[in-house]
């Protein structure tokens, strides 16, 4: 996976070590068993805990937080971890709600982070919608992030965030050269809202990857909670049936087993 070392903590939480930076996505470290309310009568129970406890993750230079209002992307322990991170990038509503080190990015806005001994890291916010059309007032703002840095061998590393597939997400194919994509999947549904989906299905993931043609496809955020309706087997089947060589680009991260850079 280009020049990146990855450690999957669980759910959407991945530690990325790249260009001298230690980057954590959507920190979730609470133990399993608790039921969390997601708003508007929806909720879910956490079924599995983190593969790495928060106190063992080590120093974090940057947290990429796709959204702040659902515990499967930011739980109580994750919120405490934000206080010690060097920087936090999230949505404008998330930055206002959380304060502290949180900075906001709007879709397609970018910022470059610099620090001694590290290559400059450019972060571009990408569009995301956590449900059907017109659902944003109910489900809240969500963002994805694309990372790039000098000397990157191929294209950007893109984290989709929790989103369904829609036109704005497909703009990524035209505006960015993506080498590696972290796909937030799970096909989330709730009994209260029937067939309405709040995250990408495996079939949508195939459509997106056919458009962006990444070299490496990394599914995350598909396990460990009751509200996921599609898991690893569903994703594997969808990509196995896709035209071209997409299934050969699918890369599963083992929990808490660091993956060194390609060729490392």
N, C-alpha and C positions, 0 to 999 in steps of 0.2 A: 504494500500500500504506500506508494511513493516514499518520501523520506519522513515517515511518521511512525511513531510507536504508539500503539493503542492498548488500553486496558478497559474491558467492559465490566462496569460495576453492577449493572442490571438495569432493566427498563431502558430509559433514554440516556442514562448516565454513563458517559464514556470519558476516560482520561486520555487526552491527546498530547503527546510530547513531540513538538515540531519546531524547528528553527530556533531552538533554545527556550521555547515557551512551554509551560505546563498549563494546559487548557482543559477545563471540565465543562461538560455539557449537562444541562438540566439536572442539578444535584438532587438525588433522592436517596436517603440513607436511613429512613425509619425502619424499625423491625416489622415483620409481617404480622397479620392478624387484625389490624384495626380497619374499621370502615370509615371512609372519608366522604363527606358531602361535596358534590361538584356544583351545586346550585340548581334551581328550578326543579327540585324534586329528584335529581339524579345523584348517584353516588356509586362507590365501588369499594370492595375490600382488597387490601394488599395481601397477596398470597405468598410472596417470597421476599426475603430480605436482601440487603446488599452483599455482594461477594467480597467487598472490601469495606470495612468500617470507616466512617468519616475520619476518625482520629489516625488512621493508617494511610490515608491518601497522600499526605505530604503537602508541602506548600503549593498553592495554586496561584498562578499569575493572572489568569483570566477565566471567568465563568461566562459561558454563552447560555443565556436563559431564554428559551423560546416563548414562555409566558409564565406568569407568577401565580395564577389563580386556581390551578388544579394540582392536588397533592401528588399525582403520578408524574409531575414534572418538577415540582418544588415542594418538598415536605418540610416538616418542622426542623429536622436535623439539617436539611439542606439550607434552610433560611439562616440558621446559625453559622453555617460554613461561609455564607456570603460575607459575613463581617470580617473574615480574615483573608479573603481573596484580594489580589492586587487591584483588579478591576472587574466590573460586571457589566455586560452589555445585554439589553433587553428591549422590550417595546416601550413607547412613551408612557402608556398607563402603568406598566410595571415599574419603570423608573420613578414615577411620581409616588406610587404606593410603597415602594421599598426604601427609597432614599439611600443614604449612605454612599457607597461606592458605585451605585448603579448609574449607568449612562444609557440614554435611549438612542435608537436608530429607527428611522422610518424606512419603509420599503425602498430599496435601491440607494439608500444613503450609505456612505462608507466612512470609515475612520482608519487611520494607521497608528498603531501602537509602537512605541520605540522604547528600548531599555538597553543599558550597557551589556555587552556580551551576547546580545540576541539580534537576529535579523529583524528588520521592520516587518510587522505583521499587519496586513490590510484585511479588514473585516467589512464585508458588504452584507447588508440586511436584504433578505429576499422575501417576496410575498408569501403569505400563508393564510388559509381560512379554515378554522377549526369546526367546520360543519357545512350545511347546505347554503345556498344563496340567501342573502339577507339575514343570516344567523348571527352576524358579528355582534349586534347589540346584546344578544343573549349569551353567547359563548365567550365573548371577549377577544381582545387583540392577541395575535400570535405572529411570530416571525421566524424565518429561517436565517442561516448565516453561511456565507461563503468565505473561506480563508485563502489568502495567497501571500507569498513572501518571495524575496529575491532568491534566485537559484532553484526555485521549485522546478522539478524535472519535467512535470507535465502540467496539467491544469489545476484548477482550484479544488479544494476539499469543501464539499457542500453538505450542511446539515439542514434537512428540509423543515424541521420542526413539525408539530402536530398539524396536519393539513389534509384536506381532501384534494383530489386533483381538479384543478380548474384553470381557466385561461391564464390568469396571472402567474401561476406556478410554472406553466409551460413556457412563459417568457424567458425562463432561465436558459432554455435551450438556445435561444437567439442571442442572449446577452452575456453568457458566461461559457467558458471552456471548462467543463467539469471533468476532473480526473477520478475523484472518489466521491461517492454520495453516501451519506448516512441517512437511510430511509426510515422515518417514523411510520410504522405500519399498525397492524392490529385490527383494522376495520371496526373501530369502536361503535357499539350501539348500546342503548339502554331500554329496558322493558317499557318505560314510560313513554318513549318516543318511537317505539316500533322500529320500522326499517330505516329510519334516518341514521346516517353514518356521520361520525365526527373525526375520523382519521382514514388514511388511505387503505384501500383493499389491496390484495395481492395483484389483482387484475389491473388496477390503476397504476400500481408500481411498475408493472411491465410496460404500460403505455408511456409513462414518464421516462423510463430508462431507454425505450426505443427512440425517444425524442432527443435526450441529452447525450446518449452514447458514452457513458462513463467507462473507464477502464476497470474500475472496481466498484462493486455494489455491496453495501454493508447494511443489512436489515437490523434495526434496533426497535425498542419500544413495542414489542409484540407479545411479551410474556410477563408473568408475575402479578397480574391483576385480573379480577373477575370480569371486567367490562370488555376485554379483548375477545373478539369473535373469530379471528384468524390467527393461527400460530405458524410455527416454522414449517410444518408439513404443507400447509396451504400455500405458503410463499414458494417453497421448493417446487410444488406441482405447477404453479402458474408460470414460473420461469422455465421449467423443463419443457413446457408446451409453447414457449415463445419462439418466433422465428429468429434466425440468426444465431449468434453465439452468446446471448445474454446469460444463459444458465452457467456458462463457463466463467462469467465475471462475478458471479454471486460468491460472497465471502462471509462466512459466519464467524463471529467473534465468540470464543469460549470465555465464560465468565472468569474474570480475575486472572487470566493467563495473558500477560503482556505479549503483544505481537511486535517484533522488531521491524524496522524499516525493510523494505524490499531489498534483498541482497545482503541484509545485515546479519 
